Amino acid sequence: MKHLILGYPRAKNKWSCLERALKKNGHDVDVVTENFDNIVGPYDRIYTVSESLLPLHAKLEKSWGLNSISEKAADILSDKSKDLFNELFGDK
């Protein structure tokens, strides 16, 4: 299985543990921490260790036919200023 991990260099402690665990279990892993516009896939699974990269995660999944996160969910989860309940369910 081919995995992609999205993160930033400052979060190396988070993505390096995930990378190591996947590799120890025989998986192919690529980590991208910069030049996010140059990602070439497809991948079987994507992991994101920073909420601000969730919109990119959703965009890549959509282009590769994966579906674990929607673009709307990624947008909501990456923007702390939004009211999550009202975004999902409207005013009640």
Secondary structure, DSSP 8 states (H G I E B T S, - for coil): -EEEEE--GGGHHHHHHHHHHHHHTT-EEEEE-S-GGG-----SEEEESSGGGHHHHHHHHHHHT--SS-HHHHHHHH-TTS-HHHHHH---
